[in-house]
Amino acid sequence: MTLSRFGIIKGKCCHLWMKTIHDDRYRALIKLLVTEREQREMTQITLAQRLSHPQSYVAKVENLERRLDVIELADWLSALGVEPSEFMRGLAWW
């Protein structure tokens, strides 16, 4: 595997920071987001509309194909009507 100076695998579209998607803590965070959405009986489509994104964006995040940054996490929590401090308390590793 050859990396460019920007941390991109040459010939592929993959960044080094994508490793965090496979971290158990990140998986727990996404699992909790999915649980919060499902408890509100909200579809991916409805959440996507609230976020002004296509449904595929929500699906990719929930399927661990796309990573959320902290700003996007705040937007998701707002769209779900979840208090950020309460959400973070729900994470066992926090």
N, C-alpha and C positions, 0 to 999 in steps of 0.2 A: 504494500500500500504506500503510495506516495502522496504527501501532503504539500499543498502550496503554502506560501508564506502567510496566507489568510486562514489556514486551518481547514481548507476545503480539500477533500479527497479528489485528486485529479481524475477527471473523466466521470465524476459522479456529483450529484447535488446533495451533499451531506455535510453538515457543519459539526464541529467537535462538541458544541454545546448541546447537541441533540442527545448526548449520553444521559442527560438528566431525565429524559422521558422514561428511561429504564430503571431509574432509582425507585426503590420501594416507597420512599416518602412522597415522591411525585405521583406515583400510581395511587397511593392512598388519598392524596388531595383530589385527583380526578374522580376517583370512586365516590368520594364525599360530595363532589359537585353533582354527579349523576344522581346520587341518592336525594339530594336537595331538590333537584329538578323533578324527579319522579314523585317525591312526596307531595309536591304541589300540583301533581297531575298535569304537568306542562310538557308539551311535545318539543322535540328538537326544533320543529318549524316555528313554534311560538317563541321559543327562546331566541332563535336566529333572527326573527323579525324584531324583537326587542333590542337586539344587539346591532341591527342594521347590517347583517351578514347573511350569506346563503346558508341553508340547512347543512350543506356539506362541511362548512366551517365547524359547526357544533359537532357533527359526526366525527370529523377528523380529530378534534380535541378529545372527545370521549373515547375514541378508539386508539388513543395514544399515537396518532400519526402526525399530530401537530402540537407544539408546545405553547402553553400560555405564559405570558410574562405577567409581572405584578400588576400592571395597568389593566391588562385584559381580565385578570382575575377580579379586580375591583369592579369592572364593568359587568362581569358575569354575576357577581354577588348582588349588585344593584338591580340587574334585570330579574333576578330570582327573588328579590325582596329579602335578602339575607344580610344580617348585620355581620360585618367582617370579623369583629372580635368573637362573636358567637361561633362563627364558622371555624376560626382557627382553634378554638377550644375543643372542637370536635375531632381534631387531628391528634392521634395518640402520641405522635413524635414531637409535637410542638411544645 
